[in-house]
């Protein structure tokens, strides 16, 4: 189970799942992340394989809710290929901080579009393959669109 089913916040549910997988370790192994176990939350999740330089890190998994209808599938592609002004781009924009701190970090903010304001919340969490070095990142993000007139967005 990915966490307390009563928890309404995606970021808290996946953080709980991540902590369960970490057990007594600093952070979980990449192979311990079972996206199917997350149920519908997996549609908002992502997995990234770390590379140097960080822009060459690549997507192992991108949930269907993180890719807009006009975007191509990003699995196997570099994080740098992520289209700007998208939820996925915002959710991965602080990837380097995860490598520096080696702890989960959650951020939120807003994306302004010509017809709406999109409020989002994301979380990135370190993973390992060798038990000590951050070699991958598990994350999740979701958003809520607030439709507004152009005048309201400008003010």
Backbone torsions as a table, in degrees:
resi	resn	phi	psi	omega
1	UNK	NA	133.6	-175.1
2	UNK	-74.4	2.3	-179.6
3	UNK	143.6	-173.0	-179.4
4	UNK	-64.8	117.1	-178.2
5	UNK	-64.3	-16.7	178.0
6	UNK	-80.2	-16.7	179.2
7	UNK	-69.2	123.5	-176.9
8	UNK	-88.5	-17.8	-176.3
9	UNK	-91.0	120.8	179.0
10	UNK	-53.0	-46.6	-175.9
11	UNK	-60.0	-37.6	178.5
12	UNK	-71.8	-36.9	179.4
13	UNK	-64.2	-45.7	-178.3
14	UNK	-73.3	-30.9	175.1
15	UNK	-64.3	-42.1	176.8
16	UNK	-60.3	-44.3	177.2
17	UNK	-59.7	-46.4	179.2
18	UNK	-59.6	-45.7	179.7
19	UNK	-63.2	-39.8	176.7
20	UNK	-60.7	-40.4	-179.8
21	UNK	-71.7	-29.5	-179.5
22	UNK	-68.6	-33.5	-178.4
23	UNK	56.5	-127.6	-179.6
24	UNK	-85.9	-7.6	-179.7
25	UNK	-80.1	169.3	178.8
26	UNK	-65.7	-40.8	175.8
27	UNK	-156.7	160.9	-174.1
28	UNK	-72.3	163.4	172.2
29	UNK	-80.0	146.3	178.2
30	UNK	-54.5	-43.0	-176.9
31	UNK	-66.8	-14.3	179.0
32	UNK	-84.9	-6.8	178.5
33	UNK	-86.2	113.9	-179.9
34	UNK	-111.5	98.0	-176.4
35	UNK	-60.4	-32.2	178.9
36	UNK	-62.7	-31.9	179.5
37	UNK	-67.5	-18.3	-179.9
38	UNK	-84.2	-5.6	178.5
39	UNK	58.9	-134.6	-178.7
40	UNK	-63.5	-24.2	178.5
41	UNK	-62.2	-24.7	-179.2
42	UNK	-61.5	-23.4	178.6
43	UNK	-66.9	-17.0	179.7
44	UNK	-110.4	10.8	-175.7
45	UNK	-103.6	165.2	176.8
46	UNK	-147.5	153.3	172.4
47	UNK	-130.5	135.8	-179.0
48	UNK	-127.5	132.8	173.0
49	UNK	-91.8	122.3	-176.4
50	UNK	-75.9	139.4	176.3
51	UNK	-140.2	166.1	175.6
52	UNK	-114.8	134.1	-7.8
53	UNK	-67.4	163.7	-172.8
54	UNK	-56.7	-30.6	179.2
55	UNK	-63.7	-19.7	179.7
56	UNK	-89.0	-4.3	174.1
57	UNK	-55.8	147.2	-174.5
58	UNK	-125.0	153.1	178.4
59	UNK	-76.1	126.2	171.8
60	UNK	-90.2	-32.2	-179.2
61	UNK	-153.2	138.0	173.9
62	UNK	-135.1	115.9	-179.9
63	UNK	-62.6	152.2	-174.2
64	UNK	-61.7	-26.5	179.6
65	UNK	-79.5	-8.0	179.7
66	UNK	-96.6	-7.2	178.5
67	UNK	-112.6	124.1	176.2
68	UNK	-69.2	162.7	-177.6
69	UNK	-61.6	-27.4	-178.6
70	UNK	-88.4	-6.9	-177.2
71	UNK	-87.8	147.7	176.2
72	UNK	-84.1	163.4	177.9
73	UNK	-63.0	139.3	-175.1
74	UNK	-107.8	-4.5	178.5
75	UNK	-56.8	132.0	-178.6
76	UNK	86.0	-10.0	-179.5
77	UNK	-97.4	159.0	-178.2
78	UNK	-70.2	147.8	176.1
79	UNK	-57.0	-33.9	179.1
80	UNK	-62.6	-19.4	179.0
81	UNK	-81.0	-5.5	-178.1
82	UNK	-65.1	127.6	-178.6
83	UNK	-60.5	135.7	178.5
84	UNK	-66.2	163.2	178.9
85	UNK	58.5	30.9	174.7
86	UNK	-117.5	161.4	176.7
87	UNK	-59.7	-41.4	-180.0
88	UNK	-62.6	-41.5	178.4
89	UNK	-61.8	-47.0	179.1
90	UNK	-63.1	-39.6	-177.7
91	UNK	-68.3	-21.8	-180.0
92	UNK	-107.3	1.6	-174.4
93	UNK	-66.5	-18.8	-178.8
94	UNK	-112.0	27.6	-179.9
95	UNK	-55.6	-41.4	-178.4
96	UNK	-62.6	-31.2	178.6
97	UNK	-66.4	-33.3	177.9
98	UNK	-65.0	-40.2	179.0
99	UNK	-68.0	-39.3	179.2
100	UNK	-66.5	-45.5	-173.0
101	UNK	-91.9	-27.9	-176.9
102	UNK	55.1	40.7	175.6
103	UNK	-140.3	159.2	175.5
104	UNK	-64.7	141.4	176.6
105	UNK	-134.2	132.6	177.8
106	UNK	-117.5	133.6	178.0
107	UNK	-135.6	155.6	175.7
108	UNK	-139.7	173.9	179.5
109	UNK	173.8	-157.9	-177.5
110	UNK	-135.6	146.2	173.7
111	UNK	-119.4	123.3	179.6
112	UNK	-96.0	127.7	175.3
113	UNK	-117.2	168.9	-179.7
114	UNK	-58.1	-26.9	-175.8
115	UNK	-117.3	-3.0	-177.0
116	UNK	-160.1	173.9	173.0
117	UNK	-118.8	128.1	-179.2
118	UNK	-110.8	116.4	176.5
119	UNK	-92.8	134.6	-177.7
120	UNK	-136.1	160.8	173.9
121	UNK	-139.1	137.2	-179.7
122	UNK	-139.2	161.5	175.5
123	UNK	-143.9	138.5	173.5
124	UNK	-123.5	138.3	-176.3
125	UNK	-135.2	135.6	-177.5
126	UNK	-72.0	147.4	174.0
127	UNK	-130.2	163.6	179.4
128	UNK	-136.3	160.4	171.7
129	UNK	-115.4	-20.1	-177.7
130	UNK	-111.0	1.3	178.3
131	UNK	93.2	-8.8	-179.0
132	UNK	-141.3	-36.6	-177.6
133	UNK	-91.5	138.4	175.3
134	UNK	-72.3	112.4	-179.1
135	UNK	-116.6	-8.4	179.6
136	UNK	-154.5	167.1	179.4
137	UNK	-136.1	136.3	175.1
138	UNK	-108.1	137.1	-179.0
139	UNK	-150.1	172.0	176.8
140	UNK	-153.8	154.1	177.8
141	UNK	-155.7	148.3	171.7
142	UNK	-146.5	169.2	-174.8
143	UNK	-149.3	167.5	176.7
144	UNK	-138.7	125.7	-179.2
145	UNK	-92.5	132.9	175.8
146	UNK	-112.3	107.2	179.3
147	UNK	-72.9	138.5	-175.6
148	UNK	-153.6	158.1	175.8
149	UNK	-76.5	160.0	-179.3
150	UNK	-58.1	-38.0	-179.6
151	UNK	-64.3	-38.6	-179.2
152	UNK	-68.2	-35.4	-179.9
153	UNK	-70.0	-34.4	-177.3
154	UNK	-73.3	-36.3	-176.0
155	UNK	-72.4	NA	NA
